[in-house]
Amino acid sequence: MLETHRRPRMFVARLDSRTESTPLARYLLRAYLSGLPAGERYSDTAELLLGELFANAVQHSDAPDEHHIEIRFTLTGSRLRLEVHDAGTNHPTLRISSPADEHGRGLLLVNELAERWGYDSRPGGTGKYVWAHIAPSSSLVTA
């Protein structure tokens, strides 16, 4: 019997624009990755970055609170692509935080840990999405 390998489909979910939705976004990502043959090679970095991008969309979006935040995950080649869509008009800005700052390091983490990242306008012209490409980790640490 000939075995064919199917590419995983894109996962899409719309969540409430609330800080309390961040753990649900990470849980959905874990579930998506658990269905991939080597999903664990992305999990630590992907969960951290998705949490940062989602929290930024909640905190910094100028869209009304009743608008949802959409998350998307897909495997493109050997890279995991994360997207966080919101209806806001403001764009993410990488800034340098002082050691005394309690916030403001999320995009620095994204910049350091993602292979590439950026943002673009949403199709249809309402809002934007921030995306990040994550390379699989080269080795797993086992206890």
C-alpha positions as a Markdown table, in Angstrom:
| # | Residue | x | y | z |
|---|---|---|---|---|
| 1 | Met | 0.0 | 0.0 | 0.0 |
| 2 | Leu | 1.3 | 3.4 | -1.0 |
| 3 | Glu | 1.5 | 5.8 | 2.0 |
| 4 | Thr | 1.0 | 9.4 | 1.3 |
| 5 | His | 2.0 | 12.2 | 3.7 |
| 6 | Arg | -0.6 | 14.9 | 4.1 |
| 7 | Arg | 0.4 | 18.5 | 5.0 |
| 8 | Pro | -1.3 | 19.7 | 8.1 |
| 9 | Arg | -4.0 | 22.3 | 7.5 |
| 10 | Met | -4.0 | 25.8 | 8.8 |
| 11 | Phe | -5.6 | 26.1 | 12.2 |
| 12 | Val | -7.8 | 29.2 | 12.7 |
| 13 | Ala | -9.6 | 30.3 | 15.9 |
| 14 | Arg | -11.2 | 33.6 | 17.0 |
| 15 | Leu | -10.9 | 34.4 | 20.7 |
| 16 | Asp | -12.2 | 37.2 | 22.9 |
| 17 | Ser | -9.8 | 40.2 | 23.1 |
| 18 | Arg | -9.1 | 39.6 | 26.7 |
| 19 | Thr | -5.9 | 38.8 | 28.6 |
| 20 | Glu | -7.7 | 35.7 | 30.0 |
| 21 | Ser | -7.8 | 34.3 | 26.4 |
| 22 | Thr | -4.0 | 34.0 | 26.2 |
| 23 | Pro | -3.7 | 30.6 | 28.0 |
| 24 | Leu | -6.5 | 29.3 | 25.6 |
| 25 | Ala | -4.5 | 30.5 | 22.6 |
| 26 | Arg | -1.4 | 28.6 | 23.9 |
| 27 | Tyr | -3.5 | 25.5 | 24.6 |
| 28 | Leu | -4.9 | 25.5 | 21.1 |
| 29 | Leu | -1.3 | 25.8 | 19.7 |
| 30 | Arg | -0.2 | 22.8 | 21.9 |
| 31 | Ala | -3.1 | 20.8 | 20.6 |
| 32 | Tyr | -2.2 | 21.7 | 17.0 |
| 33 | Leu | 1.5 | 20.8 | 17.5 |
| 34 | Ser | 0.6 | 17.5 | 19.2 |
| 35 | Gly | -0.8 | 16.4 | 15.8 |
| 36 | Leu | 2.4 | 17.0 | 14.0 |
| 37 | Pro | 5.1 | 14.3 | 13.8 |
| 38 | Ala | 7.8 | 16.6 | 15.2 |
| 39 | Gly | 5.5 | 19.2 | 16.8 |
| 40 | Glu | 7.4 | 19.1 | 20.1 |
| 41 | Arg | 10.4 | 20.7 | 18.3 |
| 42 | Tyr | 8.5 | 23.9 | 18.0 |
| 43 | Ser | 6.4 | 24.0 | 21.2 |
| 44 | Asp | 8.5 | 25.9 | 23.7 |
| 45 | Thr | 9.4 | 28.8 | 21.4 |
| 46 | Ala | 6.0 | 28.8 | 19.7 |
| 47 | Glu | 4.0 | 29.0 | 22.9 |
| 48 | Leu | 6.2 | 31.8 | 24.3 |
| 49 | Leu | 5.9 | 33.8 | 21.1 |
| 50 | Leu | 2.2 | 33.2 | 20.6 |
| 51 | Gly | 1.6 | 34.4 | 24.2 |
| 52 | Glu | 3.6 | 37.6 | 23.6 |
| 53 | Leu | 1.9 | 38.3 | 20.2 |
| 54 | Phe | -1.6 | 37.6 | 21.6 |
| 55 | Ala | -0.9 | 39.7 | 24.8 |
| 56 | Asn | 0.3 | 42.6 | 22.6 |
| 57 | Ala | -2.8 | 42.4 | 20.5 |
| 58 | Val | -5.0 | 42.6 | 23.6 |
| 59 | Gln | -3.0 | 45.4 | 25.3 |
| 60 | His | -2.0 | 47.6 | 22.4 |
| 61 | Ser | -4.8 | 47.3 | 19.9 |
| 62 | Asp | -7.0 | 50.4 | 19.4 |
| 63 | Ala | -9.9 | 48.3 | 18.2 |
| 64 | Pro | -13.0 | 48.1 | 20.4 |
| 65 | Asp | -13.0 | 45.3 | 23.0 |
| 66 | Glu | -15.9 | 43.4 | 21.3 |
| 67 | His | -13.6 | 42.7 | 18.3 |
| 68 | His | -12.1 | 39.3 | 18.4 |
| 69 | Ile | -8.4 | 38.3 | 18.0 |
| 70 | Glu | -7.8 | 35.6 | 15.4 |
| 71 | Ile | -5.0 | 33.2 | 15.7 |
| 72 | Arg | -3.6 | 31.1 | 12.9 |
| 73 | Phe | -1.0 | 28.3 | 12.8 |
| 74 | Thr | 0.4 | 26.4 | 9.8 |
| 75 | Leu | 3.5 | 24.5 | 8.9 |
| 76 | Thr | 5.2 | 26.0 | 5.9 |
| 77 | Gly | 8.0 | 23.7 | 4.8 |
| 78 | Ser | 9.9 | 23.0 | 8.0 |
| 79 | Arg | 8.8 | 26.4 | 9.6 |
| 80 | Leu | 5.9 | 27.0 | 11.9 |
| 81 | Arg | 4.0 | 30.2 | 11.0 |
| 82 | Leu | 2.1 | 31.9 | 13.7 |
| 83 | Glu | -0.3 | 34.8 | 13.0 |
| 84 | Val | -2.2 | 37.0 | 15.3 |
| 85 | His | -4.9 | 39.2 | 13.7 |
| 86 | Asp | -6.6 | 42.1 | 15.3 |
| 87 | Ala | -8.8 | 45.0 | 14.1 |
| 88 | Gly | -6.4 | 47.7 | 15.4 |
| 89 | Thr | -4.7 | 50.3 | 13.2 |
| 90 | Asn | -1.5 | 50.7 | 15.2 |
| 91 | His | 1.6 | 48.8 | 14.2 |
| 92 | Pro | 4.0 | 46.8 | 16.4 |
| 93 | Thr | 7.2 | 48.7 | 17.3 |
| 94 | Leu | 10.4 | 47.2 | 18.5 |
| 95 | Arg | 11.7 | 49.4 | 21.4 |
| 96 | Ile | 14.5 | 49.2 | 23.8 |
| 97 | Ser | 13.4 | 48.8 | 27.5 |
| 98 | Ser | 15.3 | 50.0 | 30.4 |
| 99 | Pro | 16.2 | 47.4 | 33.2 |
| 100 | Ala | 13.6 | 49.1 | 35.4 |
| 101 | Asp | 10.7 | 48.7 | 32.9 |
| 102 | Glu | 8.2 | 46.0 | 33.9 |
| 103 | His | 6.8 | 45.7 | 30.4 |
| 104 | Gly | 7.8 | 46.2 | 26.8 |
| 105 | Arg | 10.1 | 43.3 | 26.1 |
| 106 | Gly | 7.6 | 41.1 | 24.2 |
| 107 | Leu | 8.7 | 42.1 | 20.7 |
| 108 | Leu | 12.4 | 41.9 | 21.8 |
| 109 | Leu | 11.7 | 38.2 | 22.5 |
| 110 | Val | 9.9 | 37.7 | 19.2 |
| 111 | Asn | 12.8 | 39.4 | 17.4 |
| 112 | Glu | 15.4 | 37.2 | 19.1 |
| 113 | Leu | 13.6 | 33.8 | 19.0 |
| 114 | Ala | 11.7 | 33.9 | 15.7 |
| 115 | Glu | 13.6 | 33.2 | 12.5 |
| 116 | Arg | 11.6 | 36.0 | 10.9 |
| 117 | Trp | 8.7 | 38.2 | 11.9 |
| 118 | Gly | 6.7 | 41.1 | 10.6 |
| 119 | Tyr | 3.3 | 42.6 | 10.2 |
| 120 | Asp | 0.9 | 43.4 | 7.4 |
| 121 | Ser | -2.5 | 44.8 | 6.8 |
| 122 | Arg | -5.4 | 42.3 | 6.9 |
| 123 | Pro | -7.1 | 41.4 | 3.7 |
| 124 | Gly | -10.1 | 43.6 | 3.4 |
| 125 | Gly | -8.4 | 46.6 | 5.0 |
| 126 | Thr | -9.6 | 46.2 | 8.6 |
| 127 | Gly | -6.7 | 45.9 | 11.1 |
| 128 | Lys | -3.4 | 44.1 | 10.8 |
| 129 | Tyr | -1.8 | 40.8 | 11.6 |
| 130 | Val | 1.6 | 40.0 | 13.1 |
| 131 | Trp | 3.4 | 36.9 | 12.0 |
| 132 | Ala | 6.4 | 34.9 | 13.1 |
| 133 | His | 8.3 | 32.0 | 11.5 |
| 134 | Ile | 9.7 | 29.5 | 14.0 |
| 135 | Ala | 12.4 | 27.0 | 13.1 |
| 136 | Pro | 12.3 | 23.6 | 14.8 |
| 137 | Ser | 14.7 | 23.2 | 17.7 |
| 138 | Ser | 17.7 | 21.1 | 16.7 |
| 139 | Ser | 17.6 | 18.9 | 19.7 |
| 140 | Leu | 15.3 | 18.1 | 22.6 |
| 141 | Val | 16.5 | 18.1 | 26.1 |
| 142 | Thr | 15.2 | 15.1 | 28.1 |
| 143 | Ala | 15.2 | 14.7 | 31.8 |
